[in-house]
Amino acid sequence: MSAMEFLPLNIVVLTVSDTRTEADDASGRILAERLTLAGHRLMEKAIVPDDVYQIRAILSRWIADPAVQIVLTTGGTGMTGRDSTPEAVRPLLDKVIEGFGELFRMLSWEEIETSTLQSRALAGLANGTFIFCLPGSTGACRTGWDRILQAQLDARTQPCNLVQLLPRLQER
């Protein structure tokens, strides 16, 4: 079997925060830098307050855009009263990727041990678009990208990767 070539993907980044601005959004910046360094295209980067309806509004726009292949979110996955990213995202999903949160927490265990229990990292598919919801810390974004997403969003990763599924996501 011959090696696949790298296929750049169209990716958007959403920071969910009541306090972050473009000037101090370190987690969103880390994701944007890492995805572009990997050879992907950053189509848009946005910051929204931790509000279910504002999160859903921008995600719905991106999910409806056939050019957007991947959505990365950071923030709002914790346990406080304002943390609402999973609640905003879950109803939009056609399918949940159960293993993403499990794998993220397993890898995070190596760094923060039992504190990983507080992570509600989530991933799924909506209208043929992959959505990955990472915690808001820079460490969590590094772990999520470096240890999971970079490989799975690279067509050359064997034995399989998420890129090879993209053409088949809209099958009915």
C-alpha distance (Angstrom), angle and dihedral (degrees) to the residues before:
residue distance angle dihedral
M1 . . .
S2 3.79 . .
A3 3.78 120.9 .
M4 3.78 116.2 -98.6
E5 3.76 119.1 -123.1
F6 3.78 123.1 -117.6
L7 3.80 113.4 -89.4
P8 3.82 115.3 -159.2
L9 3.78 112.1 -135.0
N10 3.81 130.5 -150.4
I11 3.80 106.4 -116.1
V12 3.81 133.6 179.4
V13 3.82 126.1 -163.0
L14 3.79 125.5 -148.8
T15 3.79 123.4 -171.2
V16 3.79 113.1 -159.5
S17 3.80 108.9 -155.7
D18 3.77 141.5 130.4
T19 3.79 91.8 -151.1
R20 3.82 110.6 31.4
T21 3.78 124.1 100.8
E22 3.79 129.3 -173.6
A23 3.81 87.9 -96.0
D24 3.82 95.2 58.9
D25 3.81 103.6 25.6
A26 3.82 95.9 120.4
S27 3.81 95.7 162.3
G28 3.80 95.1 50.5
R29 3.79 89.2 45.4
I30 3.83 91.6 52.0
L31 3.80 91.6 52.8
A32 3.81 92.6 45.8
E33 3.82 92.2 48.6
R34 3.80 94.6 46.0
L35 3.78 95.6 48.1
T36 3.81 93.1 48.4
L37 3.81 92.1 45.4
A38 3.81 87.2 53.1
G39 3.82 88.9 56.0
H40 3.81 100.9 -102.3
R41 3.82 125.9 129.3
L42 3.82 120.1 -109.5
M43 3.81 101.1 -145.5
E44 3.79 97.2 178.3
K45 3.79 141.1 -12.1
A46 3.80 122.4 -158.6
I47 3.79 141.8 170.1
V48 3.81 121.8 -145.5
P49 3.79 132.3 176.8
D50 3.80 117.8 -102.9
D51 3.79 92.5 -92.6
V52 3.81 121.4 130.8
Y53 3.80 94.7 -138.6
Q54 3.80 97.0 45.9
I55 3.81 89.8 48.3
R56 3.80 91.3 49.2
A57 3.81 92.3 47.1
I58 3.79 95.5 58.4
L59 3.81 93.9 37.2
S60 3.81 90.5 50.9
R61 3.80 90.5 52.6
W62 3.80 91.3 50.7
I63 3.82 93.6 43.8
A64 3.81 89.5 52.4
D65 3.83 92.1 50.4
P66 3.82 107.8 90.8
A67 3.83 90.2 -155.7
V68 3.84 92.8 63.3
Q69 3.80 110.4 85.6
I70 3.80 102.4 166.4
V71 3.82 133.1 30.6
L72 3.81 118.8 -164.2
T73 3.78 118.1 -169.5
T74 3.77 128.1 -173.7
G75 3.78 125.3 -166.7
G76 3.75 138.3 22.9
T77 3.81 95.5 70.5
G78 3.80 97.4 109.9
M79 3.78 131.5 94.7
T80 3.80 104.9 -99.4
G81 3.77 123.1 112.1
R82 3.81 91.6 -102.0
D83 3.83 96.1 48.4
S84 3.79 102.1 103.3
T85 3.81 109.3 143.9
P86 3.84 95.6 111.6
E87 3.81 90.7 47.4
A88 3.80 90.4 49.6
V89 3.81 95.1 46.1
R90 3.81 104.6 38.1
P91 3.86 96.5 69.8
L92 3.82 89.9 51.8
L93 3.81 93.8 55.7
D94 3.78 124.2 100.4
K95 3.81 89.6 -167.7
V96 3.80 133.7 11.3
I97 3.81 117.8 -137.4
E98 3.80 95.4 -140.2
G99 3.79 95.8 -174.3
F100 3.80 94.9 59.9
G101 3.80 96.5 70.9
E102 3.79 91.2 40.4
L103 3.81 92.8 50.6
F104 3.79 92.3 44.1
R105 3.80 92.0 53.0
M106 3.81 91.7 45.7
L107 3.81 91.6 53.5
S108 3.80 92.1 41.2
W109 3.81 89.2 54.5
E110 3.82 87.8 69.9
E111 3.82 89.7 59.4
I112 3.81 106.9 32.1
E113 3.80 103.2 13.9
T114 3.81 114.7 -156.8
S115 3.81 92.7 2.2
T116 3.83 86.1 78.9
L117 3.81 85.2 77.4
Q118 3.82 86.8 78.7
S119 3.81 93.5 60.6
R120 3.77 118.5 101.1
A121 3.81 94.5 -175.3
L122 3.80 109.4 170.3
A123 3.79 139.8 -177.6
G124 3.76 137.1 -177.3
L125 3.77 149.7 136.5
A126 3.78 128.0 -88.1
N127 3.80 122.6 177.1
G128 3.80 90.9 -22.3
T129 3.82 93.3 -49.5
F130 3.80 122.4 119.2
I131 3.82 113.5 -134.5
F132 3.81 122.2 -165.2
C133 3.81 120.2 -173.6
L134 3.79 114.4 -161.4
P135 3.79 129.7 -178.6
G136 3.80 117.3 -96.8
S137 3.80 99.9 -111.0
T138 3.78 119.5 103.3
G139 3.81 89.3 -128.8
A140 3.80 91.4 55.7
C141 3.81 91.2 49.1
R142 3.79 90.9 50.4
T143 3.81 91.3 48.5
G144 3.79 93.1 46.6
W145 3.79 94.8 48.3
D146 3.80 101.0 34.7
R147 3.79 98.2 42.0
I148 3.81 103.7 32.4
L149 3.78 118.8 6.1
Q150 3.79 101.8 43.7
A151 3.81 91.6 59.5
Q152 3.79 97.3 37.9
L153 3.83 91.8 49.4
D154 3.81 91.2 51.9
A155 3.82 115.7 89.1
R156 3.81 89.7 -150.4
T157 3.83 94.0 64.1
Q158 3.79 110.9 111.8
P159 2.96 145.4 -119.2
C160 3.80 85.7 19.9
N161 3.79 143.2 -26.8
L162 3.79 139.8 -173.4
V163 3.82 93.4 -107.8
Q164 3.79 92.4 69.6
L165 3.82 88.9 57.5
L166 3.83 95.3 55.4
P167 3.83 96.0 89.3
R168 3.82 90.9 51.8
L169 3.80 101.5 45.0
Q170 3.80 95.0 95.7
E171 3.83 95.6 50.2
R172 3.78 114.2 129.0
